């Protein structure tokens, strides 16, 4: 199983700019693919990654500003052309379902595959998805309209077995492996306890990724991000424009760095830069004064968590 990674398809702000793309990301975690936001051009960017679109079964939309969802209708249309038949679930604020239905009606289109909308409305953190490997929570953000970030967490990994040691103990059967992987000692029929550490390797750390979409600086968000391995946080303005950022519901480079430092994040990726700034390296320079492990991403590159 490949280690969890993020591919950033676009991280530009709302104004179109040559060879830059608005917000969208693909997350691979424990053999699950999740699409996070879906700005214009997401489908074209996805094709460049070689990731098979039909393997994406869950899409997460942070809010209903166009640069975060205008690419969605084209993806839904392509799924129809590809004769998709598996369920696609979209997690998004109220209103997106109506937007999609209006498009389908007035374009005389059809969606013949199962499509489900999960409406996000809570201003508190909620668990919105869980399977055997991954749990996903909302991150309440403060923007001009209702907005969520998303926290993706691997479930606790099972321990790896030392098969050579296990085979020396004839009593241990395959049906016993799962409890040993969970960390339990093995008790022989005569009462002898075989310590779990003798039978297993150390547990592989479970990883986490947090996506903080458009938001003004809000220290309250730190409690949702504690010890996250990788954080993406919007950074629309350089810090001398902090008043403008606050007014428009956005963050500065220093704001994002402070959030990363206070939450004990391992690595920070910044994006959503305003096009008024031609020298994007200034964002990293400012942020690194507060949080050294800050990077400006490159699109279509894998960033392992």
C-alpha positions as CSV (number, residue, x, y, z in Angstrom):
1,X,0.0,0.0,0.0
2,X,1.5,3.3,-1.1
3,X,2.0,6.0,1.6
4,X,-0.7,8.6,1.7
5,X,-0.1,11.6,-0.5
6,X,-1.7,14.8,-1.8
7,X,-1.5,16.2,-5.4
8,X,-2.4,19.8,-5.7
9,X,-4.2,20.4,-9.0
10,X,-4.5,24.1,-8.5
11,X,-3.9,26.7,-5.8
12,X,-4.6,30.0,-7.4
13,X,-7.2,32.6,-6.1
14,X,-10.4,33.4,-8.0
15,X,-9.0,35.7,-10.8
16,X,-8.0,33.7,-13.9
17,X,-4.3,33.8,-14.6
18,X,-2.2,32.1,-17.4
19,X,-1.0,28.6,-16.5
20,X,-2.4,28.8,-13.0
21,X,-5.5,26.9,-11.7
22,X,-8.0,27.6,-9.0
23,X,-8.3,25.4,-5.9
24,X,-8.5,21.6,-6.3
25,X,-6.6,18.7,-4.8
26,X,-6.6,14.9,-5.0
27,X,-5.8,13.0,-1.8
28,X,-4.8,9.4,-1.7
29,X,-5.2,7.8,1.7
30,X,-5.1,4.1,2.5
31,X,-6.1,3.3,-1.1
32,X,-9.0,5.8,-1.1
33,X,-9.1,8.7,-3.5
34,X,-10.8,11.9,-2.4
35,X,-11.3,15.1,-4.5
36,X,-11.1,18.3,-2.5
37,X,-12.7,21.3,-4.1
38,X,-13.1,21.5,-7.8
39,X,-12.2,24.8,-9.4
40,X,-12.4,25.4,-13.1
41,X,-10.1,23.1,-15.1
42,X,-9.9,20.4,-12.4
43,X,-10.8,17.7,-14.9
44,X,-8.0,18.7,-17.3
45,X,-5.5,18.7,-14.4
46,X,-6.7,15.3,-13.2
47,X,-6.0,13.9,-16.7
48,X,-2.4,15.0,-16.4
49,X,-2.0,12.9,-13.1
50,X,-2.9,9.6,-14.8
51,X,-5.3,9.0,-11.9
52,X,-8.4,7.2,-13.1
53,X,-11.4,9.5,-12.5
54,X,-13.8,6.6,-12.0
55,X,-11.9,5.6,-8.8
56,X,-13.0,8.9,-7.2
57,X,-16.2,8.1,-5.2
58,X,-16.2,11.1,-2.8
59,X,-15.9,14.8,-3.6
60,X,-15.6,17.5,-0.9
61,X,-16.6,21.1,-1.6
62,X,-15.6,23.7,1.0
63,X,-17.9,26.5,-0.1
64,X,-19.9,27.9,-2.9
65,X,-17.6,30.5,-4.4
66,X,-17.0,29.6,-8.0
67,X,-13.3,29.1,-7.9
68,X,-13.9,26.2,-5.6
69,X,-16.6,24.3,-7.6
70,X,-17.0,25.6,-11.2
71,X,-15.2,22.5,-12.5
72,X,-17.7,20.1,-10.9
73,X,-20.4,20.1,-13.7
74,X,-17.8,19.1,-16.3
75,X,-16.7,16.2,-14.2
76,X,-20.2,15.0,-13.6
77,X,-20.9,15.3,-17.4
78,X,-17.8,13.2,-18.2
79,X,-18.8,10.5,-15.7
80,X,-22.1,10.3,-17.7
81,X,-20.2,9.9,-21.0
82,X,-18.0,7.3,-19.4
83,X,-21.1,5.3,-18.4
84,X,-20.2,5.5,-14.7
85,X,-22.4,3.1,-12.6
86,X,-21.0,3.4,-9.1
87,X,-22.2,5.8,-6.5
88,X,-20.7,9.3,-6.3
89,X,-21.1,11.3,-3.1
90,X,-20.6,15.0,-2.9
91,X,-20.2,16.7,0.5
92,X,-21.0,20.4,0.2
93,X,-23.0,23.3,1.7
94,X,-26.7,23.7,1.0
95,X,-27.3,25.0,-2.5
96,X,-25.0,22.9,-4.6
97,X,-27.5,20.2,-5.2
98,X,-30.0,22.8,-6.5
99,X,-27.3,24.3,-8.8
100,X,-26.5,20.9,-10.3
101,X,-30.2,20.1,-10.7
102,X,-30.9,23.4,-12.5
103,X,-28.0,22.7,-14.9
104,X,-29.3,19.2,-15.7
105,X,-32.9,20.6,-16.3
106,X,-32.0,23.5,-18.6
107,X,-29.3,21.7,-20.5
108,X,-31.7,18.7,-21.0
109,X,-29.0,16.5,-19.6
110,X,-29.1,13.2,-17.6
111,X,-27.2,11.7,-14.7
112,X,-27.8,8.0,-15.0
113,X,-25.4,6.9,-12.3
114,X,-26.2,7.2,-8.5
115,X,-25.4,10.6,-7.2
116,X,-25.8,11.5,-3.6
117,X,-25.4,14.9,-1.9
118,X,-24.5,15.2,1.8
119,X,-25.5,18.7,2.9
120,X,-23.0,20.4,5.3
121,X,-24.6,23.0,7.6
122,X,-23.1,22.6,11.1
123,X,-20.9,25.4,12.5
124,X,-19.4,22.7,14.8
125,X,-17.0,20.0,13.8
126,X,-18.7,16.9,12.5
127,X,-17.5,13.5,11.3
128,X,-18.9,13.2,7.8
129,X,-17.3,10.0,6.5
130,X,-15.8,6.8,7.8
131,X,-14.8,3.5,6.4
132,X,-12.4,0.7,7.7
133,X,-9.3,2.8,7.0
134,X,-10.2,6.5,7.1
135,X,-12.2,9.1,9.1
136,X,-13.1,12.5,7.8
137,X,-14.2,15.6,9.8
138,X,-15.3,19.1,8.9
139,X,-13.2,22.1,10.1
140,X,-15.5,25.1,10.7
141,X,-13.9,28.2,9.0
142,X,-14.8,31.9,9.0
143,X,-15.2,33.2,5.5
144,X,-17.8,35.6,3.8
145,X,-20.1,32.6,3.3
146,X,-20.6,29.3,5.1
147,X,-17.3,27.4,4.6
148,X,-15.6,24.2,5.9
149,X,-12.1,22.8,5.8
150,X,-11.7,19.1,6.0
151,X,-9.6,16.8,8.3
152,X,-8.6,13.4,7.0
153,X,-7.3,10.9,9.5
154,X,-6.0,7.4,8.9
155,X,-7.4,4.9,11.4
156,X,-4.9,3.2,13.7
157,X,-2.7,0.9,11.8
158,X,-2.5,-2.8,12.7
159,X,0.9,-4.0,13.8
160,X,3.0,-6.0,11.4
161,X,3.6,-9.7,12.3
162,X,7.0,-11.3,12.8
163,X,6.0,-14.4,10.9
164,X,9.3,-16.2,11.7
165,X,8.6,-15.9,15.4
166,X,5.0,-16.8,15.1
167,X,5.7,-20.0,13.2
168,X,7.9,-21.2,16.1
169,X,4.8,-21.3,18.3
170,X,2.7,-24.1,16.9
171,X,-0.4,-23.1,18.9
172,X,-0.8,-19.8,17.1
173,X,-3.3,-20.2,14.2
174,X,-4.1,-17.8,11.4
175,X,-7.4,-16.9,13.2
176,X,-5.2,-15.5,16.1
177,X,-3.3,-13.1,13.8
178,X,-5.8,-10.2,14.0
179,X,-5.8,-10.0,17.8
180,X,-2.0,-10.0,17.7
181,X,-2.0,-7.3,15.1
182,X,-4.2,-5.2,17.4
183,X,-1.5,-5.4,20.1
184,X,-2.7,-8.2,22.4
185,X,-0.4,-10.7,24.0
186,X,-0.8,-14.4,23.0
187,X,-1.7,-16.7,25.9
188,X,-0.8,-20.3,25.4
189,X,-3.0,-23.2,26.6
190,X,-0.7,-23.7,29.6
191,X,-1.1,-20.1,30.6
192,X,2.3,-18.9,29.4
193,X,2.0,-15.3,28.1
194,X,3.9,-14.5,24.9
195,X,4.4,-10.7,24.9
196,X,3.1,-8.9,21.8
197,X,6.3,-7.1,21.2
198,X,8.0,-10.5,20.6
199,X,5.4,-11.3,17.9
200,X,5.1,-7.9,16.1
201,X,7.1,-5.0,14.8
202,X,6.3,-1.4,16.0
203,X,3.1,0.0,14.8
204,X,3.3,2.3,11.8
205,X,2.2,5.8,12.6
206,X,-1.3,6.8,11.4
207,X,-1.2,10.0,9.3
208,X,-3.4,13.0,9.0
209,X,-4.0,15.8,6.5
210,X,-5.9,19.0,7.0
211,X,-7.3,21.3,4.3
212,X,-8.1,24.8,5.3
213,X,-9.9,26.6,2.5
214,X,-10.8,30.3,2.4
215,X,-10.9,31.7,5.9
216,X,-9.9,34.7,7.9
217,X,-7.4,34.3,10.7
218,X,-9.2,32.3,13.4
219,X,-7.1,30.8,16.3
220,X,-10.1,28.7,17.4
221,X,-9.3,26.4,14.4
222,X,-6.1,25.2,16.2
223,X,-8.0,22.8,18.3
224,X,-9.1,20.8,15.2
225,X,-5.6,20.7,13.8
226,X,-3.5,19.4,16.8
227,X,-0.4,17.5,15.6
228,X,-1.6,17.1,12.0
229,X,1.1,15.8,9.7
230,X,0.4,18.0,6.8
231,X,-1.6,21.2,6.6
232,X,-2.8,23.2,3.6
233,X,-3.8,26.7,4.6
234,X,-5.0,29.5,2.3
235,X,-2.7,32.5,2.2
236,X,-4.3,35.1,0.0
237,X,-2.4,38.2,1.2
238,X,1.0,39.3,2.4
239,X,0.8,40.4,6.0
240,X,1.0,44.1,5.4
241,X,-2.5,43.7,3.9
242,X,-3.8,42.0,7.1
243,X,-6.7,44.4,7.5
244,X,-7.9,43.8,3.9
245,X,-7.5,40.1,4.4
246,X,-9.7,40.2,7.5
247,X,-12.3,42.3,5.8
248,X,-12.6,39.9,2.9
249,X,-12.5,36.8,5.0
250,X,-9.0,35.6,4.0
251,X,-5.6,34.9,5.7
252,X,-2.1,36.2,5.4
253,X,1.2,34.3,5.2
254,X,1.8,35.1,8.9
255,X,-1.7,34.1,9.9
256,X,-1.2,30.6,8.3
257,X,2.2,30.2,9.9
258,X,0.8,31.0,13.3
259,X,-1.9,28.4,12.9
260,X,0.6,25.8,11.9
261,X,2.9,26.6,14.8
262,X,0.1,26.7,17.4
263,X,-1.3,23.4,16.2
264,X,2.1,21.7,16.2
265,X,1.7,20.9,12.5
266,X,4.6,18.9,10.9
267,X,4.5,20.7,7.5
268,X,2.6,23.6,6.0
269,X,1.6,24.1,2.4
270,X,0.4,27.6,1.5
271,X,-1.7,28.7,-1.5
272,X,-4.6,30.7,-2.9
273,X,-2.4,33.7,-3.5
274,X,-3.9,36.9,-4.8
275,X,-2.7,37.7,-8.3
276,X,-1.8,41.2,-7.2
277,X,1.5,39.6,-5.9
278,X,3.8,38.6,-8.8
279,X,6.6,37.4,-6.5
280,X,5.1,34.4,-4.7
281,X,8.3,33.6,-2.9
282,X,7.5,36.6,-0.6
283,X,4.7,34.5,0.9
284,X,7.1,31.7,1.9
285,X,9.7,34.1,3.2
286,X,7.1,35.7,5.5
287,X,5.6,32.4,6.7
288,X,9.0,30.8,7.4
289,X,9.8,33.6,9.9
290,X,7.1,31.9,12.1
291,X,7.0,28.4,10.8
292,X,10.1,27.1,9.1
293,X,8.7,24.0,7.4
294,X,6.6,26.0,5.0
295,X,6.5,25.3,1.2
296,X,4.8,26.7,-1.8
297,X,3.6,23.8,-3.8
298,X,4.1,22.8,-7.4
299,X,1.0,21.5,-9.2
300,X,0.8,17.9,-10.2
301,X,3.6,16.9,-7.8
302,X,3.0,14.2,-5.1
303,X,3.5,15.5,-1.6
304,X,3.7,12.5,0.8
305,X,2.1,13.0,4.2
